[in-house]
Amino acid sequence: MTEAKEHLDKIMQELRRGTITIGALSQLSEPQYGYSLVTMLSDKGIHVEPGTLYPLLRRLEKQGLLESKWDTNESRPRKYYLLSKTGKEVFDLLVTEWKSIAASLDQIIENKRGDENGDD
């Protein structure tokens, strides 16, 4: 593995931590259980391991951003998660922040490319 690839892997891991939180919150306006959420996110291009997602869901629940309810009607009990009122508000604020950060980064990246190509 090249040195650049090693650095990229570490930076991508850091970047993914925050994006997984936003991705998970975005899918919880309707109740979802852990594995269904893993599948939904994967289908949308956000690959997350169950061992990463389950602790995140528990942490978000503890912070009051999610509510949960056990469904014991199936052969295997499942814990369903749903955005709380506070969670919806936090998600909306996160989306606004994300869009602002992404727009700023797009502008910085495009300006850098313009500088490298001799554009003013």
C-alpha positions, -999 to +999 in steps of 0.1 A: +000+000+000+013+034-009+018+061+017-008+083+001-033+054+002-026+049+039-033+085+046-064+085+025-078+055+043-073+072+077-088+105+066-118+087+050-124+068+082-126+101+101-148+117+075-172+087+074-179+090+112-198+122+108-215+113+075-228+080+090-245+099+118-263+122+093-271+093+070-286+073+099-307+103+112-319+109+076-335+075+075-353+075+109-383+096+102-400+062+100-392+034+125-363+012+115-345-016+132-307-018+130-302-043+102-329-026+080-310+006+085-277-010+075-294-022+043-311+011+035-279+030+039-260+005+018-286+007-010-280+045-010-242+042-012-234+046+025-217+014+036-217+009+074-209-022+094-235-033+120-208-031+146-204+006+139-241+014+135-255-003+166-233+016+191-242+048+172-279+042+175-275+035+212-255+067+217-280+088+197-308+073+218-290+081+251-285+117+238-323+119+233-321+122+195-338+088+190-367+069+206-368+032+205-394+005+209-391-033+210-413-053+187-417-088+201-444-100+176-419-115+152-399-147+159-369-125+167-375-094+188-364-062+171-356-028+185-370-001+163-355+034+163-373+066+154-362+103+155-374+121+186-388+157+183-353+169+194-337+145+169-358+160+140-347+195+150-310+184+153-312+166+119-326+198+102-298+219+118-272+193+107-285+193+071-282+231+070-246+229+084-237+201+061-249+221+030-230+252+042-198+232+047-201+214+014-207+246-005-177+262+011-155+232+003-168+232-033-158+268-036-124+263-021-117+232-043-129+250-075-108+281-066-077+258-060-083+241-094-086+275-111-053+286-095-036+254-107-049+259-142-038+296-143-074+309-142-081+340-123 
